């Protein structure tokens, strides 16, 4: 690998390391953090961290506060509204295209995942393992809609917003205790997709995302 390629690899490694620690809550929204602390956290060089900072600032994951240093994105009403609005704009188009173009096999795969969780919840009640699986299934459905668009610009923008959405989830509301309602809302979306009703799929997805937004704003 040439020098330029190695620099790209290090920048990506730094980014992945930072976002992994952020989602693992090793650093928290609103927290001030030094470049040296980021070096300690990621195990990367100060040079790699300095190259990383402009990207994180551009994506709204950190900001530089004069005389205070670097601040992790703060979860407030403004961020919640913007993140959900951005998500809704992208996902409405995505679910419409998914309803039109997704294979029957892919639709049935998603339906089975959700029905299996709903049935297990009804039979045995909630558990930490089931809630974790439900969360992965939740994110996976939304990612599937976006990725099926085949547009790398949209997928990359959505990925950045997803990081913010997951921070909002952690700080404001989590799937624990809500597996049943979430699976029910998802199944309404997927059943509309199964029947190839674009209007119903968009309506059900919009209701689902707006419900999540309203819960986040109510906390």
Secondary structure, 3 states (H helix, E strand, C coil): CCHHHHHHHHHHHHHHHHHHHHHCCCCCCCCEECHHHHHHHHCCCHHHHHHHHHHHHHCCCEEEECCCEEEECCCCHHHHHHHHHHHHHHHHHHHHHHHHHCCHHHHHHHHHHHHHHHHHHHHHCCCHHHHHHHHHHHHHHHHHHHHCCCCHHHHHHHHHHHHHHHHHHHHHCCCCCCHHHHHHHHHHHHHHHHCCCHHHHHHHHHHHHHHHHHHHHHC
